[in-house]
């Protein structure tokens, strides 16, 4: 017998394993890609905004950003008004990898594999249901 919370966790872990496998040839971990993906879609962000978006602890995000910075994929930018506030910016080096045909093709293949056997309507419904579950859980305080 199973439980919905365990089912969701198993699916999440399977996704993380598949993502790690997909990203390995490009030299990224899943956590690094999470940061880069948000920066790709939203642009430069303050550290605290990334924390909220990723729902990770500050030390976890700091470690991920440290590695990305050492690899030349992000830079930290100090706020002109308050030097304690740092923003994270994606570099051209990261963009060249993340927007490359090979990288995009690998991501597309992962998504297609994930939705294998789903028709377009099922896929749309599934994503709507996931969003609904997220809203329901976010309502729990």
ABEGO torsion letter per residue (X at the ends): XBBAAAAAAAAAAAAAAAAAAAAAAAGBBAAAAAAAAAAAAAEBBBAAAAAAAAGBBAAAAAAAAAAAAAAGABBBBBBAABAABBBBBBBAAAAAAAABAAAAAAAAAAAAAAABGBBAAAAAAAAAAAAAAAAAAAABX
